[in-house]
Amino acid sequence: MSRNPLSASSLSLVIGLVAFIFTVTVHAKEKQQQNDGITRVVIACEENLKQDHDDYYYSHLLELALTKTVPTHGPFKLSFVPVMPITNRLLREIERGRIHVTWMPHSQNLRYNIAPIPIRLLKNLSDYRVFLIRTEDQKRFSAVKSLTDLRKLKGGIGSHWPDRQVMEENGLPLVLSMSYFNLFKMLKSHRFDYFSRGIYQVRIEVETYASQGIALESSLFLRYENPVYFYVRKDNKALMERIEQGLKIALADGSFNELFSSIDNLRWGEKLLEEKRRTTLQLTTFD
């Protein structure tokens, strides 16, 4: 005799019970961490990165914030798990309590149960972008004085990058690629005219691709509000408060700026931002 399938009400009850057990388990683990006096923080990041990798700075800044709050919040243990290249999966893992902190540009439209710690990790560097172009095309870009002029050219960008939405909403024609490395090949083969990069990202790329006819465009900045924050699960108030307090202490005593200035890419970006000869093209954000 075959068994009757679960009724809709029974299935809903089972799903609800599983969700309840999971939530209780997560909170029990967090309670245990509080009881033994150690703040355990898990991040999706490689542990032994070179200084020119973006995550080197963010992971060291997080460690600095946690260290600054040891006198008030007790010891901590920072643990690393493999990087998750798909952002949605990473954010779900934060919701589930398996990962505790990540860093990314701010968005008001997140569908996840996470919240930003509202202290800019890159100061204002993340608001500015520059272009990688073919060396022979500088005259074309020197003639660009407005977004209307820029819309006559095509940009290249990663299909999953958050900058894509902002640029498309501002009417900038884009050619998309799933592969970061392919974008350089596509630029060289005239598939598009420029590759938009953060001013804190571009130093190594300029050095790497100079011999292949790719250069840093010298007359323009692209700007829009794009703060980068640490994010934690919304109900993890203790960790949120600890990191925020630690960042404020580091800002006040100069150690935040000391770490920031020790990173070659960030220091190079600040120097680039001081160039007064560039025209700034302002994008509108629609969050």
C-alpha positions as CSV (number, residue, x, y, z in Angstrom):
1,M,0.0,0.0,0.0
2,S,1.4,3.4,-0.9
3,R,1.7,6.1,1.6
4,N,-0.3,9.3,1.4
5,P,1.8,12.3,0.6
6,L,2.1,15.0,3.2
7,S,-0.7,17.5,3.2
8,A,0.1,21.1,2.6
9,S,-0.4,22.0,6.3
10,S,1.8,19.1,7.4
11,L,4.5,20.1,5.0
12,S,4.4,23.7,6.2
13,L,4.7,22.5,9.8
14,V,7.8,20.4,9.0
15,I,9.4,23.3,7.2
16,G,8.7,25.6,10.1
17,L,10.1,23.1,12.6
18,V,13.3,22.7,10.6
19,A,13.7,26.5,10.4
20,F,13.0,26.8,14.1
21,I,15.6,24.2,15.0
22,F,18.2,25.8,12.7
23,T,17.6,29.2,14.3
24,V,17.9,27.8,17.8
25,T,21.1,26.0,16.9
26,V,22.7,29.2,15.4
27,H,21.7,31.3,18.5
28,A,22.9,28.5,20.8
29,K,26.3,28.7,19.1
30,E,26.4,32.4,19.5
31,K,25.4,32.2,23.1
32,Q,28.2,29.7,23.7
33,Q,30.7,32.1,22.2
34,Q,29.4,34.8,24.5
35,N,29.6,32.6,27.5
36,D,33.3,31.6,27.0
37,G,34.2,35.2,26.6
38,I,35.7,34.8,23.1
39,T,34.3,36.6,20.1
40,R,34.6,34.2,17.2
41,V,34.5,35.8,13.7
42,V,34.5,33.8,10.5
43,I,35.2,35.4,7.1
44,A,35.3,34.1,3.6
45,C,38.8,35.1,2.6
46,E,42.2,33.6,1.9
47,E,44.4,33.8,5.0
48,N,47.9,34.5,3.5
49,L,47.3,37.2,0.9
50,K,49.8,39.5,-0.7
51,Q,49.4,43.2,0.1
52,D,48.1,44.0,-3.4
53,H,45.0,41.9,-3.1
54,D,41.9,43.9,-2.1
55,D,41.0,41.4,0.7
56,Y,44.3,41.9,2.4
57,Y,43.4,45.4,3.4
58,Y,39.8,44.5,4.5
59,S,40.8,41.5,6.6
60,H,43.6,43.4,8.3
61,L,41.2,46.3,9.0
62,L,38.7,44.0,10.5
63,E,41.4,42.4,12.7
64,L,42.5,45.9,13.7
65,A,39.0,46.9,14.8
66,L,38.6,43.6,16.8
67,T,42.0,44.2,18.4
68,K,41.2,47.8,19.4
69,T,38.2,46.5,21.4
70,V,39.9,43.7,23.3
71,P,40.1,45.9,26.5
72,T,36.3,46.4,26.4
73,H,35.0,43.3,24.7
74,G,37.5,40.6,25.4
75,P,39.6,38.3,23.2
76,F,38.6,37.2,19.7
77,K,39.4,34.5,17.2
78,L,39.4,35.3,13.5
79,S,38.9,32.3,11.3
80,F,39.1,32.0,7.5
81,V,37.0,29.8,5.1
82,P,37.3,29.5,1.3
83,V,36.3,32.5,-0.8
84,M,32.8,32.4,-2.2
85,P,32.8,34.1,-5.6
86,I,29.0,34.2,-5.8
87,T,27.8,37.1,-3.7
88,N,24.3,35.7,-3.1
89,R,25.7,32.5,-1.6
90,L,28.0,34.5,0.7
91,L,25.1,36.6,1.9
92,R,23.0,33.6,2.6
93,E,25.8,32.1,4.7
94,I,25.9,35.3,6.8
95,E,22.1,35.0,7.3
96,R,22.6,31.4,8.5
97,G,25.4,32.4,10.9
98,R,28.1,30.4,9.3
99,I,30.0,33.5,8.2
100,H,29.9,36.6,10.3
101,V,31.4,39.5,8.3
102,T,31.9,40.5,4.7
103,W,32.7,43.8,2.9
104,M,31.1,45.2,-0.2
105,P,29.7,48.4,-1.7
106,H,26.6,49.7,-0.1
107,S,23.2,48.9,-1.5
108,Q,19.8,50.0,-0.2
109,N,18.0,47.2,-2.1
110,L,19.6,44.1,-0.4
111,R,17.1,41.3,0.0
112,Y,19.1,39.7,2.8
113,N,18.9,39.9,6.6
114,I,22.2,41.8,6.9
115,A,23.2,45.4,7.7
116,P,26.1,47.7,7.0
117,I,28.4,49.2,9.7
118,P,28.3,52.8,8.4
119,I,32.0,53.6,8.4
120,R,33.6,54.0,5.0
121,L,36.4,51.5,4.7
122,L,38.0,53.2,1.6
123,K,37.2,56.8,2.6
124,N,36.1,58.4,-0.6
125,L,38.3,56.4,-3.0
126,S,35.5,54.0,-3.8
127,D,33.5,56.9,-5.3
128,Y,35.9,57.4,-8.2
129,R,36.7,55.4,-11.2
130,V,39.1,55.8,-14.1
131,F,39.4,54.1,-17.5
132,L,41.8,51.7,-19.1
133,I,42.0,52.4,-22.8
134,R,44.0,51.5,-25.8
135,T,47.1,53.7,-25.8
136,E,46.4,55.3,-29.2
137,D,42.9,56.4,-28.1
138,Q,43.8,59.1,-25.6
139,K,42.9,62.0,-28.0
140,R,39.3,60.6,-28.3
141,F,38.9,60.6,-24.5
142,S,40.5,64.1,-24.1
143,A,37.6,65.3,-26.2
144,V,35.0,64.0,-23.8
145,K,33.6,66.8,-21.6
146,S,30.3,65.4,-20.5
147,L,28.3,62.2,-20.0
148,T,26.6,62.9,-23.4
149,D,30.1,62.7,-25.0
150,L,30.9,59.5,-23.1
151,R,27.7,57.8,-24.2
152,K,29.1,57.9,-27.8
153,L,31.7,55.3,-26.6
154,K,31.3,51.8,-25.3
155,G,32.5,50.6,-22.0
156,G,33.4,47.0,-20.9
157,I,32.4,45.6,-17.5
158,G,31.8,42.4,-15.7
159,S,28.3,41.2,-16.1
160,H,27.8,40.5,-12.4
161,W,29.5,43.7,-11.1
162,P,27.4,46.2,-9.1
163,D,28.9,49.1,-11.2
164,R,27.1,47.7,-14.2
165,Q,23.7,48.8,-12.9
166,V,24.8,52.3,-12.1
167,M,26.4,52.8,-15.5
168,E,23.4,51.3,-17.4
169,E,20.9,53.5,-15.4
170,N,22.9,56.5,-16.6
171,G,22.6,55.5,-20.2
172,L,26.2,54.4,-20.8
173,P,26.5,51.6,-23.5
174,L,28.2,48.5,-22.1
175,V,29.7,45.3,-23.4
176,L,29.5,42.5,-20.8
177,S,31.8,39.6,-19.9
178,M,31.7,36.9,-17.3
179,S,35.5,36.9,-17.2
180,Y,37.6,39.6,-15.7
181,F,40.7,38.6,-17.8
182,N,38.7,38.5,-21.0
183,L,37.9,42.1,-20.6
184,F,41.5,43.0,-21.3
185,K,41.5,40.9,-24.4
186,M,38.2,42.4,-25.6
187,L,39.6,45.9,-25.0
188,K,42.7,45.1,-27.1
189,S,40.5,43.7,-29.9
190,H,38.3,46.8,-30.1
191,R,35.1,45.1,-28.7
192,F,34.7,48.3,-26.6
193,D,36.5,51.5,-26.0
194,Y,37.2,51.7,-22.2
195,F,37.3,49.5,-19.1
196,S,36.1,51.3,-16.0
197,R,38.2,50.5,-12.8
198,G,38.3,51.8,-9.3
199,I,41.2,54.1,-8.6
200,Y,42.3,51.9,-5.8
201,Q,42.3,48.8,-8.1
202,V,44.0,50.0,-11.2
203,R,47.7,50.4,-10.3
204,I,48.8,46.8,-10.9
205,E,46.7,46.5,-14.0
206,V,48.4,49.6,-15.5
207,E,51.8,48.1,-14.8
208,T,50.8,44.6,-16.1
209,Y,49.2,45.6,-19.4
210,A,51.3,48.6,-20.4
211,S,53.4,46.4,-22.7
212,Q,50.2,45.2,-24.5
213,G,49.1,48.6,-25.6
214,I,46.7,49.4,-22.7
215,A,47.1,52.6,-20.8
216,L,45.5,54.6,-18.0
217,E,43.2,57.3,-19.5
218,S,44.6,60.7,-18.3
219,S,41.7,63.2,-18.4
220,L,38.6,61.8,-16.7
221,F,37.1,60.6,-13.5
222,L,33.8,58.8,-13.3
223,R,32.2,59.5,-9.9
224,Y,29.2,58.2,-8.0
225,E,28.4,57.5,-4.3
226,N,29.8,54.0,-3.6
227,P,30.8,53.6,0.0
228,V,32.3,50.2,1.0
229,Y,31.2,48.9,4.4
230,F,31.5,45.9,6.6
231,Y,28.3,43.9,6.8
232,V,27.0,41.6,9.5
233,R,23.7,39.8,10.2
234,K,21.1,42.3,11.5
235,D,20.5,40.6,14.8
236,N,24.2,40.2,15.6
237,K,24.1,43.4,17.5
238,A,27.1,42.6,19.7
239,L,29.5,42.0,16.8
240,M,28.1,45.0,14.9
241,E,28.7,47.3,17.9
242,R,32.2,45.9,18.6
243,I,33.4,46.4,15.0
244,E,31.9,49.9,14.8
245,Q,33.5,50.9,18.1
246,G,36.9,49.4,17.0
247,L,36.9,51.3,13.7
248,K,36.1,54.6,15.5
249,I,39.0,54.0,18.0
250,A,41.3,53.2,15.0
251,L,40.2,56.4,13.3
252,A,40.7,58.5,16.4
253,D,44.2,57.1,17.3
254,G,45.5,57.1,13.7
255,S,45.9,53.4,13.3
256,F,43.2,53.2,10.6
257,N,45.0,55.8,8.5
258,E,48.3,54.1,9.2
259,L,47.0,50.8,7.8
260,F,45.3,52.6,4.9
261,S,48.5,54.4,3.9
262,S,50.6,51.2,4.1
263,I,48.7,49.7,1.2
264,D,50.4,50.6,-2.1
265,N,47.2,50.5,-4.2
266,L,45.3,52.9,-1.8
267,R,48.2,55.3,-1.5
268,W,48.5,55.3,-5.3
269,G,44.7,56.0,-5.6
270,E,44.9,58.9,-3.2
271,K,47.7,60.4,-5.3
272,L,45.7,59.9,-8.5
273,L,42.7,61.7,-6.8
274,E,44.9,64.7,-6.2
275,E,45.3,65.3,-9.9
276,K,43.4,68.5,-10.6
277,R,43.5,68.3,-14.4
278,R,40.8,65.6,-14.7
279,T,37.2,66.3,-15.6
280,T,34.8,64.6,-13.2
281,L,31.7,63.1,-14.8
282,Q,29.0,62.6,-12.1
283,L,26.7,59.6,-12.3
284,T,23.3,59.5,-10.6
285,T,22.5,56.6,-8.4
286,F,18.9,55.4,-8.2
287,D,18.8,53.3,-5.0
